[in-house]
Amino acid sequence: MGKRPSLETQVLRLLKDKSKFGEKRHDAKIEKANQVRNEKYEKMKSEGIHVELEDVKVTKKEVVLEGIYSFQTFEDYKKTSLQFVKWLKENHNDVKFIRDSHGLAAEYLQSLVDRGLAATTISSQGSALAKLFGKPAATFGFNFPEKKQKDIKKGRTEQPWKASIQIKYAEELNVLSVIGLRRHEAAGVKTSQISENYSKLHKISGKGGKIRDVEVLDPELLRKYVESHPQKDGKIFPPLPKQMNIQQERRNYVTKFYKREEDKLYPDKTKIDPREKNTEGKYVNLITREGKESKALNKEILTKITKNLGHNRLDVVVRNYFR
């Protein structure tokens, strides 16, 4: 008789069996919806209810997919499931098979409530365990706390779990602050898109498929990172967790970019005149926000920044990237 695998190994095997990387989740949802519709149709027929197949309604809750189609989702579920295993060992060390711990899910989730975790976090944990056990979260017999809009905040860096992400990926975030890419752009950019002197990233595919080149504010920083962090798939970065505050690094990029260009234009800071007028008497550098005067910003510099960020309008950059 072979050695019984550890709970960790059992979890990894269960999740791996559910992985559907490369397959389209949308197609799977359509297929599952059709399956549920047919089952409901046959049941209604057997009960003597006359109805056309196309008239049978299927709700979102009825379309439950067994597979995991995203690598990042797989990683999130794996992390949550292993946290559950750690809790099991500390509180129920008699459990030898993960399948026997379904009845303990409610107790575990309640322990998260007792620790003061947010309702959204507990809901995510429940979803991960539901996927692990292959059963709806409703079968746990646990009353999930209500999600409240006021508790959902952007940039929750003060929360320990979020801060740990920022610390773990500090090097990646530092590089992102000198290239200014969006999350999906950073996830896909490859080393082959870096210019020879590391001063530009070529052919970055942004929103709407728009292609642009991006200035690198610190080529040496990018070079050192790429050389010390080689990726097998040829990309610059490893998979980036969704909890990373990449938008803040876009703002940092803007701040650094603007200061660099301003130093070039105005080496003598005492001679900066933000209210300089052109021959038509219009302000050259004054930018307004929502009809009111805002910071005096140079339009020439803003135009460069806007292009590098992949935006079209200067006011969008002023409103969202300057505080």
C-alpha positions in Angstrom: 0.0 0.0 0.0 1.5 3.3 -1.1 2.2 6.2 1.2 -0.7 8.6 1.7 -0.1 12.0 0.1 0.0 15.0 2.3 -2.9 17.4 2.5 -0.9 19.9 0.5 -0.3 17.4 -2.3 -3.9 16.4 -2.3 -5.0 20.0 -2.8 -2.5 20.6 -5.6 -3.7 17.4 -7.4 -7.4 18.4 -7.1 -6.8 21.9 -8.4 -4.5 20.7 -11.2 -7.2 18.3 -12.4 -9.5 21.3 -12.7 -7.1 23.4 -14.7 -8.3 24.4 -18.2 -5.6 26.7 -19.3 -5.8 27.6 -23.0 -9.5 26.9 -23.2 -12.1 29.6 -23.4 -14.2 30.2 -20.3 -16.9 31.9 -22.3 -17.3 28.9 -24.5 -17.5 26.6 -21.5 -20.2 28.8 -19.9 -22.3 28.6 -23.1 -21.9 24.8 -23.2 -22.8 24.5 -19.5 -25.8 26.8 -19.8 -27.1 24.6 -22.7 -26.6 21.5 -20.6 -28.5 23.0 -17.7 -31.3 24.2 -20.0 -31.6 20.7 -21.5 -31.7 19.1 -18.1 -34.4 21.5 -16.9 -36.4 21.0 -20.1 -36.4 17.2 -19.7 -37.4 17.5 -16.1 -40.3 19.8 -17.0 -41.4 17.4 -19.7 -41.4 14.5 -17.3 -43.6 16.5 -15.0 -46.1 17.2 -17.7 -45.1 20.9 -18.2 -45.3 22.0 -21.8 -42.6 24.4 -22.7 -40.3 25.1 -25.7 -36.6 24.5 -25.1 -35.6 28.0 -26.0 -38.1 29.4 -23.4 -36.4 27.6 -20.5 -34.6 30.2 -18.5 -31.2 29.5 -16.9 -29.8 31.8 -14.2 -26.1 32.7 -13.7 -26.1 30.8 -10.4 -27.1 27.6 -12.2 -24.1 27.9 -14.6 -21.3 26.6 -12.3 -18.0 25.7 -14.1 -15.9 23.0 -12.7 -12.7 24.1 -14.5 -10.2 26.9 -13.7 -9.4 28.8 -16.9 -7.0 31.5 -15.6 -3.5 30.9 -14.4 -3.8 33.8 -11.9 -7.1 32.4 -10.6 -5.4 29.0 -10.2 -2.7 30.6 -8.2 -5.2 32.5 -6.0 -7.2 29.3 -5.3 -4.0 27.4 -4.6 -2.9 30.0 -2.0 -6.3 30.0 -0.3 -6.6 26.2 -0.3 -3.1 25.9 1.3 -4.1 28.5 4.0 -7.1 26.2 4.7 -4.8 23.2 5.0 -2.6 25.2 7.5 -5.7 26.0 9.5 -6.8 22.3 9.4 -3.4 21.2 10.8 -3.6 23.7 13.6 -7.2 23.0 14.6 -8.1 19.5 13.2 -4.9 17.6 12.8 -6.9 14.3 12.7 -8.0 15.1 9.1 -6.1 12.9 6.7 -8.0 13.4 3.5 -9.0 16.9 2.2 -12.3 15.5 0.9 -13.3 14.8 4.5 -12.9 18.5 5.5 -15.8 19.9 3.6 -17.9 20.0 6.8 -15.2 22.2 8.4 -15.3 24.9 5.8 -17.9 26.9 7.7 -15.8 26.9 10.8 -12.8 28.1 8.9 -14.7 30.9 7.2 -16.1 32.0 10.6 -12.5 32.2 11.9 -11.8 34.7 9.1 -14.8 36.7 10.3 -13.4 36.6 13.8 -10.1 37.9 12.6 -11.9 40.9 11.1 -11.2 40.2 7.4 -13.3 42.1 4.9 -16.5 40.5 3.5 -15.1 40.6 0.0 -12.0 38.6 1.2 -14.2 36.0 2.9 -16.3 35.7 -0.2 -13.2 35.1 -2.3 -12.0 32.5 0.2 -15.4 30.8 0.0 -15.3 30.7 -3.8 -11.8 29.1 -3.7 -13.0 26.4 -1.3 -16.1 25.8 -3.4 -13.9 25.1 -6.4 -11.6 22.9 -4.4 -14.5 20.7 -3.1 -16.4 20.9 -6.4 -19.5 22.0 -4.5 -21.4 25.3 -4.3 -20.4 27.6 -1.4 -24.0 27.3 -0.2 -23.3 23.7 0.8 -20.9 24.9 3.6 -23.9 26.1 5.7 -22.2 29.4 6.3 -23.8 32.8 6.3 -21.4 35.0 4.3 -21.2 38.6 5.6 -22.8 41.2 3.5 -20.6 43.1 1.2 -20.9 46.9 1.7 -19.9 49.5 -0.8 -18.3 51.7 1.9 -15.9 48.9 2.8 -14.6 48.6 -0.7 -11.8 51.0 -1.2 -9.1 51.6 -3.8 -5.4 51.4 -2.8 -5.9 49.5 0.4 -2.1 49.5 1.1 -2.7 49.8 4.9 -4.0 46.2 5.0 -1.3 43.7 5.9 -2.0 41.3 3.1 -1.9 44.1 0.5 1.3 45.5 2.0 3.0 42.1 1.8 2.3 42.0 -1.9 3.9 45.4 -2.4 6.9 44.3 -0.4 7.3 40.9 -2.2 7.1 42.6 -5.7 9.0 45.7 -4.7 11.5 45.2 -7.6 8.8 44.8 -10.2 7.0 47.8 -8.9 10.2 49.8 -9.0 10.6 48.9 -12.7 7.0 49.6 -13.5 7.5 53.2 -12.1 10.0 53.9 -14.9 8.0 52.3 -17.8 4.5 53.3 -16.9 2.6 50.4 -18.4 -0.9 49.3 -17.6 -1.4 45.9 -15.9 -2.3 43.9 -19.1 0.6 45.6 -21.0 3.1 44.8 -18.3 1.9 41.2 -18.2 2.5 40.7 -21.9 5.6 42.8 -22.6 8.6 40.8 -23.8 12.4 41.5 -23.6 12.4 41.5 -27.4 10.4 44.7 -27.3 13.2 46.5 -25.5 15.4 48.8 -27.5 19.2 48.1 -27.7 20.0 50.8 -25.2 17.0 50.0 -23.0 15.6 53.5 -23.4 12.4 52.5 -25.1 9.8 49.7 -25.2 8.5 49.1 -28.8 5.1 48.1 -30.1 3.2 48.2 -26.8 -0.4 47.1 -27.5 -2.7 49.3 -25.4 -6.4 49.8 -25.0 -8.3 49.2 -28.2 -5.3 47.5 -29.8 -3.5 50.9 -30.2 0.2 50.5 -30.7 2.8 52.8 -29.2 6.4 53.1 -28.1 7.1 54.0 -24.5 10.1 55.9 -23.0 12.0 54.2 -20.2 12.9 56.7 -17.6 15.7 54.7 -16.1 17.3 52.3 -18.8 19.9 51.1 -16.4 17.3 50.0 -13.8 15.4 48.1 -16.5 18.6 46.4 -17.8 19.7 45.2 -14.4 16.2 43.8 -13.7 16.0 42.0 -17.0 19.4 40.5 -16.7 18.9 39.3 -13.1 15.3 38.1 -13.5 15.2 36.0 -16.8 11.8 34.5 -17.6 11.4 31.2 -19.5 8.6 32.7 -21.7 10.7 35.6 -22.8 8.6 38.1 -20.9 10.0 40.9 -18.8 7.9 40.1 -15.7 6.7 37.0 -13.9 2.9 36.7 -13.4 1.8 39.8 -11.6 -0.8 39.4 -8.9 -4.0 41.4 -9.3 -3.5 42.9 -5.8 -0.5 44.9 -6.9 -1.1 48.6 -7.0 0.2 49.1 -10.6 -1.9 52.3 -11.1 0.2 54.0 -8.4 3.3 53.2 -10.4 1.7 54.8 -13.4 1.3 57.9 -11.3 4.9 57.7 -10.2 6.0 57.4 -13.8 4.1 60.6 -14.6 5.7 62.4 -11.7 9.2 61.4 -12.7 8.6 62.1 -16.4 7.2 65.5 -15.7 10.1 66.5 -13.4 12.7 65.3 -15.9 11.2 67.3 -18.7 10.6 70.3 -16.5 14.2 70.3 -15.5 15.2 70.4 -19.2 12.8 73.3 -20.0 13.4 75.3 -16.9 16.9 74.7 -15.5 16.5 77.9 -13.6 13.4 77.3 -11.5 13.1 80.9 -10.5 12.3 81.8 -14.1 9.3 79.5 -14.6 6.2 81.5 -15.7 3.3 79.1 -15.9 1.0 81.9 -17.0 3.1 82.7 -20.1 0.8 83.8 -23.0 1.2 83.2 -26.7 0.7 85.8 -29.5 -3.1 85.3 -29.3 -3.1 86.1 -25.6 -3.9 82.5 -24.5 -2.1 80.8 -21.7 0.6 78.4 -23.0 0.9 76.2 -19.9 -2.1 76.6 -17.8 -4.3 73.5 -17.6 -7.8 73.5 -16.2 -9.7 70.7 -14.4 -13.5 70.6 -14.7 -13.7 74.3 -15.6 -11.6 75.4 -12.7 -7.9 76.5 -12.6 -5.7 73.6 -11.6 -1.9 73.2 -11.3 0.0 75.1 -13.9 1.4 72.4 -16.1 3.3 72.6 -19.3 1.2 71.4 -22.3 4.3 70.3 -24.3 5.4 68.0 -21.5 1.8 66.8 -20.9 1.5 65.9 -24.5 4.6 63.6 -24.3 3.3 62.0 -21.1 -0.2 61.4 -22.5 1.3 59.7 -25.6 3.5 57.5 -23.5 0.7 56.4 -21.2 -1.5 55.5 -24.1 -4.2 58.1 -23.5 -5.6 60.6 -26.0 -6.7 63.5 -23.8 -4.5 65.8 -21.7 -7.3 66.5 -19.2 -7.6 62.8 -18.4 -4.0 62.7 -17.4 -4.2 65.9 -15.4 -7.3 64.6 -13.6 -6.1 61.1 -12.8 -2.3 61.3 -12.5 -1.7 64.7 -10.8 -2.7 65.2 -7.2 
